[in-house]
Amino acid sequence: MNKEKLIEKILKTIKDKKISFIELRFTGIFGQDHNTIIPSHELEKSFETGTWFDGSSIEGFVRISESDMYLRPDPTTFFISPFNNNEKIKIGKIICDIYTPDGEPFLKDPRYILKHQDEIARKKGWIFKAASELEFFIFKRENGELSVTPHDDISYFESNIAGNAPEIRLWIMSHMEDIGIKMEMGHHEVAPGQHEIDFVYDDAVKMADYIQTYKYIVKSVAYLHNYEATFMPKPEVGISGSGMHTHFSLFNEKGENIFYDKEKELSDIANSFFSGILKYIKEMALITNPTVNSYKRLVPGYEAPVLICAGKKNRSALIRIPATRNVPKSTRGELRNPDPSANPYLLFAVMLGAGLKGIEENLPPPIMYDDNIYELSREERKKRGIGRLPNDMGHAIKFFESSKLMREILGDELFDFYLETKIKEYHEYQFNQISDWEISRYFNI
């Protein structure tokens, strides 16, 4: 359906369903979901000329002297909110692109940055597809206040008939399906109160849109059940953290998976793409794992990758090549270090950019390790040339700061602001926080 027909259909739906208001949504530099609400009768004008807003009030966007910006709704992202709907108030939601007053795309719009990388790939005849597995925790609310107590005490794939974990997942998945976002499966994860719901493969820009909507739905469903959901990577010590394992591959315009090779199983393009990510992963880490807390998940012993290598079916590898039973469309890589605190638009942009760089550089296939690399000694890892992800956010900042590729992918303006903000964030943690562990360890010195 072309854009004009789709807009016409949306406007008719709004009239027929008596939608009162439209929430115009966009994503900030660090993944925050922003919105402004307009009466539904204003949406047609917004499609035509945009809706103006003050860009200087959004962190990192523009200075106060150049604050005027406008939102242009993307009609492919429209849905009717499953929440807060009653006879008097029904709300539609739609994701927007951001533009400057002269009609140019805003260069620090994360969605634009992914679209730009996507366009580079499409000019080569390639379509980047992805599917993420977002894990999250649900904690109890006691007397209306958040408590860091998981809402259940079961583990991986377990079912608790007496509890309501399956019910919460079913509500989340039902709402997602109702608004047109296809889910593959949902299940309980390893840690108490931890869940995972997986998406069906789609184009990367759509997948990033889906992730932002998914977070909204997960948090809303949890809240309506008197719980609190968090996508924080590691809310408790001694348990598995939450990851955002991301499956990915390139397709051509005929819908054929070009990662597949009938003779070799993996094509040369696939191998160079994997090698590109492995080569640049340290520089990407501040995007894939952007918080202080991210690195408390990336420790051995909790199924989180810390070593830089690839492996077939090997869950200790950074890039895993899942079993496909020789199904061409299923041939893919799985990047296992990202976590849900990452901005999905920037995450997919740097994954695609690094993979394309690997193809451009004609990088050789990565060595596949099928043994448990966690069990290798430091000397053995060094002998095999297996590197390690940054130990903490400080190390990630250093790799990011010197990266020409990250600057090229993100653009000077976003790169510089992102770096400056993350340095301040890390220094605030490093120099202005005294932990309980420090008090316990050093108080009696």
Backbone torsions as a table, in degrees:
resi	resn	phi	psi	omega
1	MET	NA	129.4	-179.0
2	ASN	-73.9	168.3	-172.5
3	LYS	-59.9	-44.4	-177.5
4	GLU	-62.1	-43.5	179.6
5	LYS	-65.1	-38.5	-179.7
6	LEU	-65.8	-43.4	177.9
7	ILE	-61.5	-43.0	178.4
8	GLU	-59.3	-41.7	179.2
9	LYS	-65.3	-41.9	179.7
10	ILE	-62.7	-46.4	-179.0
11	LEU	-62.6	-36.4	177.0
12	LYS	-67.9	-41.8	178.1
13	THR	-60.0	-43.5	-179.9
14	ILE	-60.2	-41.6	179.4
15	LYS	-69.3	-46.7	-177.1
16	ASP	-66.4	-39.1	-177.5
17	LYS	-87.9	-2.1	180.0
18	LYS	56.7	49.8	176.8
19	ILE	-73.3	126.9	-174.9
20	SER	-85.3	-42.9	-173.5
21	PHE	-135.5	157.0	177.3
22	ILE	-123.0	128.4	176.1
23	GLU	-95.5	115.3	176.4
24	LEU	-87.8	118.9	-172.6
25	ARG	-110.9	145.8	170.8
26	PHE	-152.4	164.5	-173.5
27	THR	-112.1	134.5	177.2
28	GLY	-78.7	176.6	-175.0
29	ILE	-60.9	-35.1	-177.0
30	PHE	-102.0	19.3	173.8
31	GLY	92.8	3.2	180.0
32	GLN	-67.4	141.5	177.5
33	ASP	-90.9	117.0	178.9
34	HIS	-109.0	157.0	177.6
35	ASN	-158.0	159.3	166.2
36	THR	-136.1	148.9	-175.1
37	ILE	-110.9	132.6	177.1
38	ILE	-123.2	152.4	172.1
39	PRO	-62.0	148.5	-174.5
40	SER	-61.1	-27.4	-179.5
41	HIS	-70.5	-10.6	179.3
42	GLU	-91.8	-7.4	-174.2
43	LEU	-66.7	-39.6	-179.4
44	GLU	-58.7	-42.8	177.7
45	LYS	-65.2	-37.1	179.0
46	SER	-64.6	-38.9	175.1
47	PHE	-60.7	-37.3	-174.7
48	GLU	-80.1	-47.8	-172.1
49	THR	-124.9	-3.6	179.5
50	GLY	89.4	170.9	176.6
51	THR	-122.2	122.5	-174.6
52	TRP	-78.2	148.3	175.5
53	PHE	-152.3	167.9	-178.1
54	ASP	-88.8	100.5	-178.3
55	GLY	-69.1	-20.9	-178.4
56	SER	-72.2	-15.2	-180.0
57	SER	-88.6	-3.5	177.6
58	ILE	-101.0	127.4	-174.4
59	GLU	-52.5	120.6	172.9
60	GLY	84.3	-0.4	-175.5
61	PHE	-77.5	-78.4	-177.3
62	VAL	-141.2	167.0	176.7
63	ARG	-76.5	162.5	-177.5
64	ILE	-62.4	-26.6	-178.7
65	SER	-76.2	-9.0	-179.4
66	GLU	-135.6	44.7	-166.2
67	SER	-77.9	-24.5	-174.5
68	ASP	-67.5	124.6	176.1
69	MET	-144.8	165.8	176.0
70	TYR	-138.8	154.7	179.5
71	LEU	-100.3	136.5	175.8
72	ARG	-119.9	111.2	-176.9
73	PRO	-63.6	140.6	174.6
74	ASP	-96.2	109.2	-173.8
75	PRO	-62.1	-20.4	-179.5
76	THR	-71.4	-10.5	-174.4
77	THR	-105.8	5.1	-175.0
78	PHE	-69.5	138.4	168.8
79	PHE	-153.5	161.2	178.1
80	ILE	-93.7	127.3	-177.6
81	SER	-60.8	132.7	176.7
82	PRO	-80.2	-2.0	-177.2
83	PHE	-115.9	158.3	175.2
84	ASN	57.9	23.9	178.6
85	ASN	-97.6	127.1	173.4
86	ASN	-141.1	-171.1	-176.7
87	GLU	-63.3	-29.1	-175.7
88	LYS	-93.5	-35.5	-174.6
89	ILE	-127.5	117.6	171.4
90	LYS	-125.8	137.2	-172.6
91	ILE	-120.2	131.8	170.0
92	GLY	-101.5	151.6	-179.9
93	LYS	-127.1	146.4	-179.3
94	ILE	-152.5	138.7	-179.8
95	ILE	-87.6	141.6	-175.0
96	CYS	-119.3	154.0	166.4
97	ASP	-96.0	155.2	-174.9
98	ILE	-109.2	136.1	-178.2
99	TYR	-129.6	153.6	174.2
100	THR	-84.5	167.0	-177.8
101	PRO	-57.5	-27.0	-179.5
102	ASP	-87.7	10.1	174.0
103	GLY	86.4	9.1	179.2
104	GLU	-92.1	147.9	175.1
105	PRO	-58.4	139.7	178.1
106	PHE	-74.5	121.7	-169.7
107	LEU	-70.9	-15.0	177.5
108	LYS	-102.1	10.9	174.4
109	ASP	-76.1	115.0	-178.0
110	PRO	-55.5	-35.1	179.6
111	ARG	-66.7	-38.3	177.1
112	TYR	-64.7	-40.6	-178.1
113	ILE	-61.4	-41.8	176.0
114	LEU	-67.7	-42.2	178.8
115	LYS	-59.7	-36.8	-179.9
116	HIS	-65.3	-45.7	176.8
117	GLN	-63.8	-39.7	178.5
118	ASP	-61.0	-39.5	178.9
119	GLU	-65.9	-38.8	177.3
120	ILE	-59.1	-44.9	179.2
121	ALA	-65.8	-42.0	-177.7
122	ARG	-65.5	-31.5	176.8
123	LYS	-65.9	-21.7	175.5
124	LYS	-90.2	-0.9	-179.1
125	GLY	88.7	16.7	-175.7
126	TRP	-116.4	143.5	176.9
127	ILE	-120.1	121.9	-178.1
128	PHE	-85.9	119.6	178.6
129	LYS	-114.4	149.3	-177.2
130	ALA	-148.3	159.5	171.6
131	ALA	-149.8	123.1	-176.9
132	SER	-104.2	152.2	175.6
133	GLU	-113.3	98.2	-176.5
134	LEU	-93.1	118.4	175.2
135	GLU	-92.6	151.9	178.5
136	PHE	-153.2	161.0	176.9
137	PHE	-109.4	148.0	171.5
138	ILE	-119.0	124.0	179.9
139	PHE	-113.0	155.3	-179.8
140	LYS	-74.9	151.7	167.4
141	ARG	-109.5	128.6	-179.3
142	GLU	-118.8	120.1	-175.6
143	ASN	55.8	37.6	177.9
144	GLY	80.7	-2.9	-177.8
145	GLU	-108.3	147.5	178.7
146	LEU	-71.2	133.9	171.6
147	SER	-125.2	141.9	-179.2
148	VAL	-84.1	59.2	177.5
149	THR	-120.1	117.4	-179.4
150	PRO	-57.7	149.4	-176.4
151	HIS	-79.4	-5.5	174.4
152	ASP	-151.9	175.5	-179.5
153	ASP	-130.7	36.3	179.7
154	ILE	-106.0	176.9	-171.7
155	SER	-127.8	-160.3	-169.3
156	TYR	-55.7	123.5	176.6
157	PHE	62.2	8.7	178.6
158	GLU	-76.9	156.9	176.5
159	SER	-122.0	136.2	-179.4
160	ASN	-118.0	97.8	-175.9
161	ILE	-62.7	-34.7	-178.1
162	ALA	-75.5	-21.6	-178.6
163	GLY	-95.1	-173.4	-178.3
164	ASN	-122.0	20.8	178.2
165	ALA	-59.9	-47.9	179.0
166	PRO	-61.3	-37.2	-179.3
167	GLU	-62.9	-43.1	-179.9
168	ILE	-62.8	-45.6	178.8
169	ARG	-62.3	-40.4	179.7
170	LEU	-63.1	-40.4	177.5
171	TRP	-63.2	-44.1	179.5
172	ILE	-61.1	-50.3	-177.7
173	MET	-65.2	-37.1	179.1
174	SER	-63.6	-44.9	178.6
175	HIS	-63.6	-40.6	179.9
176	MET	-63.2	-46.7	179.5
177	GLU	-63.4	-38.8	-178.4
178	ASP	-61.9	-31.4	-178.9
179	ILE	-95.9	9.4	171.7
180	GLY	94.8	12.2	178.5
181	ILE	-102.9	117.0	-173.8
182	LYS	-81.5	131.2	178.1
183	MET	-108.8	148.8	-179.3
184	GLU	-92.9	-47.2	178.5
185	MET	-166.4	163.4	174.1
186	GLY	-139.7	142.0	-178.1
187	HIS	-159.2	165.3	174.2
188	HIS	-74.6	143.2	178.4
189	GLU	-97.0	-170.0	-170.5
190	VAL	-66.9	-45.3	-173.7
191	ALA	-83.4	153.5	173.6
192	PRO	-56.8	135.8	177.7
193	GLY	74.3	8.8	-175.9
194	GLN	-105.8	137.9	-175.7
195	HIS	-134.2	161.1	175.4
196	GLU	-142.7	135.3	173.3
197	ILE	-130.3	129.6	-171.8
198	ASP	-107.7	145.4	-179.5
199	PHE	-92.1	154.7	168.2
200	VAL	-80.1	140.6	-178.9
201	TYR	-47.7	139.8	174.6
202	ASP	-159.8	174.6	177.1
203	ASP	-58.6	148.0	-170.9
204	ALA	-60.9	-41.5	-179.4
205	VAL	-63.5	-43.3	177.4
206	LYS	-62.1	-41.6	-178.6
207	MET	-62.4	-41.5	177.6
208	ALA	-63.2	-41.1	175.3
209	ASP	-59.4	-45.2	-178.9
210	TYR	-60.1	-41.3	-177.9
211	ILE	-62.2	-42.7	179.1
212	GLN	-63.6	-39.7	178.2
213	THR	-69.4	-39.4	178.5
214	TYR	-58.5	-44.8	179.8
215	LYS	-60.7	-41.4	178.3
216	TYR	-61.9	-44.0	-177.4
217	ILE	-70.3	-42.9	178.7
218	VAL	-58.1	-49.4	-178.1
219	LYS	-65.1	-37.7	-179.3
220	SER	-67.8	-45.1	179.5
221	VAL	-63.0	-44.4	178.9
222	ALA	-59.4	-45.3	-178.0
223	TYR	-62.7	-40.2	-179.9
224	LEU	-67.3	-20.5	175.6
225	HIS	-96.3	13.0	-179.5
226	ASN	65.8	33.6	174.3
227	TYR	-121.6	175.2	175.5
228	GLU	-127.6	127.2	177.3
229	ALA	-100.2	142.7	176.7
230	THR	-135.7	141.6	173.7
231	PHE	-102.8	14.3	174.4
232	MET	-57.6	132.4	-174.0
233	PRO	-61.1	-38.3	-174.8
234	LYS	-143.0	81.4	-177.6
235	PRO	-75.5	-16.4	179.3
236	GLU	-140.8	148.9	175.1
237	VAL	-81.9	157.5	174.3
238	GLY	79.7	8.1	177.7
239	ILE	-132.8	167.5	175.5
240	SER	-69.5	139.2	177.4
241	GLY	-86.0	178.6	-179.8
242	SER	-96.7	126.9	178.2
243	GLY	-109.2	175.2	172.5
244	MET	-133.8	63.0	177.8
245	HIS	-53.7	132.4	-175.2
246	THR	-124.4	119.2	176.1
247	HIS	-86.9	144.0	-173.5
248	PHE	-155.4	152.9	173.2
249	SER	-166.6	170.3	176.8
250	LEU	-109.7	137.2	175.0
251	PHE	-117.7	155.3	173.2
252	ASN	-93.4	-179.9	-174.9
253	GLU	-70.0	-13.7	176.3
254	LYS	-86.4	-2.4	-177.9
255	GLY	85.6	15.6	179.7
256	GLU	-93.9	137.9	179.5
257	ASN	-78.3	112.5	-176.4
258	ILE	-86.1	2.3	169.2
259	PHE	-78.0	-17.3	-176.7
260	TYR	-88.7	139.2	173.4
261	ASP	-135.4	123.2	-174.5
262	LYS	-60.1	-37.3	-176.3
263	GLU	-83.2	-41.2	-171.9
264	LYS	-107.6	0.1	-178.1
265	GLU	74.7	-52.1	175.7
266	LEU	-111.5	132.3	-179.3
267	SER	-75.3	164.7	175.7
268	ASP	-61.4	-37.1	178.2
269	ILE	-62.5	-43.9	179.0
270	ALA	-59.8	-47.6	-177.7
271	ASN	-63.4	-41.3	178.1
272	SER	-67.1	-36.1	177.2
273	PHE	-62.6	-47.1	178.0
274	PHE	-60.0	-44.9	-178.3
275	SER	-64.8	-33.5	176.6
276	GLY	-62.6	-44.6	178.3
277	ILE	-64.4	-44.2	179.6
278	LEU	-62.4	-37.9	-179.2
279	LYS	-66.3	-39.0	-172.1
280	TYR	-105.4	7.9	-172.7
281	ILE	-62.9	-35.1	178.6
282	LYS	-63.9	-37.4	178.9
283	GLU	-71.8	-26.6	-179.5
284	MET	-83.2	-14.9	-167.2
285	ALA	-58.9	-32.2	-179.6
286	LEU	-70.5	-15.8	173.5
287	ILE	-93.6	-46.0	-177.8
288	THR	-70.3	-30.3	-178.2
289	ASN	-138.5	81.2	-162.9
290	PRO	-90.0	0.6	-174.6
291	THR	-120.7	162.7	173.1
292	VAL	-55.2	-43.1	-177.0
293	ASN	-66.7	-26.1	-178.9
294	SER	-55.2	-38.1	-172.3
295	TYR	-81.9	-8.8	173.2
296	LYS	-82.8	-14.4	170.5
297	ARG	-83.2	-35.5	-173.7
298	LEU	-83.3	67.7	177.9
299	VAL	-131.8	150.3	179.7
300	PRO	-62.7	149.6	173.3
301	GLY	101.5	-6.7	-177.4
302	TYR	-128.1	30.7	176.6
303	GLU	61.9	20.8	175.9
304	ALA	-104.6	133.7	-177.5
305	PRO	-73.3	138.0	174.8
306	VAL	-126.5	-15.9	-176.2
307	LEU	-106.7	143.7	-171.1
308	ILE	-94.0	96.9	177.2
309	CYS	-163.2	173.1	178.1
310	ALA	-118.0	157.5	178.1
311	GLY	-160.8	146.6	176.9
312	LYS	-82.6	120.1	178.4
313	LYS	62.5	12.1	-174.4
314	ASN	-97.5	109.9	-175.4
315	ARG	-79.1	-2.9	174.1
316	SER	-91.0	-6.2	-179.7
317	ALA	-85.7	153.6	177.9
318	LEU	-67.6	-46.6	172.8
319	ILE	-110.7	119.6	178.6
320	ARG	-104.5	141.1	174.9
321	ILE	-104.3	98.6	-175.1
322	PRO	-63.8	152.7	174.7
323	ALA	-64.2	138.7	-176.5
324	THR	-124.1	-5.7	-175.8
325	ARG	54.4	35.7	176.4
326	ASN	60.7	32.0	174.7
327	VAL	-93.5	111.5	-173.3
328	PRO	-52.6	-45.1	-175.6
329	LYS	-68.4	-17.5	-178.2
330	SER	-90.3	-5.4	-179.3
331	THR	-67.2	125.0	-172.7
332	ARG	-165.2	169.4	169.1
333	GLY	-108.5	160.6	175.7
334	GLU	-129.8	112.3	176.7
335	LEU	-87.4	122.3	-166.0
336	ARG	-105.7	-4.7	-178.3
337	ASN	-87.6	-23.7	-177.4
338	PRO	-59.4	153.7	175.9
339	ASP	-129.1	167.1	-171.9
340	PRO	-70.0	-5.9	175.7
341	SER	-78.9	-8.7	179.2
342	ALA	-72.2	144.8	170.3
343	ASN	-72.3	116.5	-173.0
344	PRO	-62.6	-31.7	179.2
345	TYR	-66.0	-45.4	179.9
346	LEU	-70.9	-37.3	177.9
347	LEU	-57.8	-52.5	-178.5
348	PHE	-66.4	-33.0	179.2
349	ALA	-63.4	-45.6	-177.9
350	VAL	-75.0	-32.3	174.3
351	MET	-61.0	-48.5	-179.3
352	LEU	-65.8	-44.3	-179.4
353	GLY	-61.4	-42.6	179.4
354	ALA	-68.3	-40.1	178.2
355	GLY	-63.9	-43.4	177.6
356	LEU	-63.8	-35.2	177.5
357	LYS	-65.1	-38.9	176.8
358	GLY	-61.9	-39.1	176.8
359	ILE	-67.3	-44.6	179.9
360	GLU	-59.5	-38.5	-179.1
361	GLU	-84.5	-1.5	179.1
362	ASN	53.3	47.0	-177.7
363	LEU	-66.8	143.4	179.6
364	PRO	-71.2	164.0	-179.9
365	PRO	-60.6	144.1	175.1
366	PRO	-71.1	150.5	173.3
367	ILE	-69.5	133.3	179.8
368	MET	-94.8	124.5	178.9
369	TYR	-108.2	121.1	-178.9
370	ASP	-105.9	-2.1	174.8
371	ASP	-91.1	168.3	179.8
372	ASN	-75.9	103.1	-173.8
373	ILE	-72.1	-15.4	175.5
374	TYR	-62.7	-27.4	-175.4
375	GLU	-84.1	-6.5	179.9
376	LEU	-74.7	143.0	175.7
377	SER	-71.6	164.8	178.5
378	ARG	-60.7	-38.7	180.0
379	GLU	-65.1	-41.3	-179.8
380	GLU	-67.1	-40.2	177.9
381	ARG	-63.6	-40.4	179.5
382	LYS	-64.5	-41.4	179.7
383	LYS	-62.5	-36.6	-179.3
384	ARG	-84.4	-6.8	-179.9
385	GLY	75.7	29.0	179.9
386	ILE	-91.9	114.4	179.3
387	GLY	-85.9	-177.5	-178.6
388	ARG	-127.7	147.1	172.8
389	LEU	-64.6	159.3	175.8
390	PRO	-53.1	140.6	-178.0
391	ASN	-70.3	-31.7	-177.0
392	ASP	-153.7	-179.7	-176.7
393	MET	-64.8	-32.7	178.5
394	GLY	-60.7	-45.0	177.6
395	HIS	-66.8	-38.6	178.6
396	ALA	-61.6	-38.7	178.2
397	ILE	-60.9	-42.7	-178.3
398	LYS	-63.1	-43.6	179.2
399	PHE	-66.7	-41.0	-179.6
400	PHE	-65.0	-43.9	-175.0
401	GLU	-58.2	-35.5	-176.3
402	SER	-95.6	8.7	-173.5
403	SER	-88.7	114.2	174.1
404	LYS	-69.3	-35.4	-177.3
405	LEU	-67.3	-43.7	179.5
406	MET	-63.3	-39.3	177.3
407	ARG	-63.4	-40.3	-180.0
408	GLU	-64.9	-42.7	-177.7
409	ILE	-71.0	-44.6	-172.9
410	LEU	-86.7	-20.4	-175.6
411	GLY	86.9	150.0	-174.8
412	ASP	-57.1	-45.8	-172.7
413	GLU	-64.8	-49.7	-179.5
414	LEU	-69.2	-41.4	-179.7
415	PHE	-55.9	-50.4	-176.3
416	ASP	-64.6	-43.3	-179.6
417	PHE	-67.7	-43.2	179.9
418	TYR	-58.9	-47.4	-179.2
419	LEU	-61.8	-49.1	-178.5
420	GLU	-59.5	-42.6	-178.6
421	THR	-67.7	-40.6	-179.4
422	LYS	-69.9	-33.1	174.8
423	ILE	-63.0	-45.6	178.6
424	LYS	-62.0	-42.8	179.5
425	GLU	-61.4	-44.5	-179.0
426	TYR	-67.7	-40.0	179.0
427	HIS	-65.8	-36.4	177.1
428	GLU	-61.0	-42.2	177.5
429	TYR	-69.7	-44.6	-173.2
430	GLN	-68.8	-39.8	-171.0
431	PHE	-108.1	-15.7	-172.7
432	ASN	-117.9	10.0	-179.4
433	GLN	-124.2	131.5	173.5
434	ILE	-114.5	119.5	-173.9
435	SER	-87.3	161.7	174.6
436	ASP	-60.2	-35.6	179.3
437	TRP	-60.4	-43.0	179.8
438	GLU	-64.0	-42.1	178.5
439	ILE	-61.5	-47.0	-179.4
440	SER	-63.6	-38.9	-174.1
441	ARG	-78.0	-39.3	-167.2
442	TYR	-116.6	-3.7	-173.0
443	PHE	-60.7	-36.9	-174.9
444	ASN	-91.1	12.6	177.5
445	ILE	-62.6	NA	NA
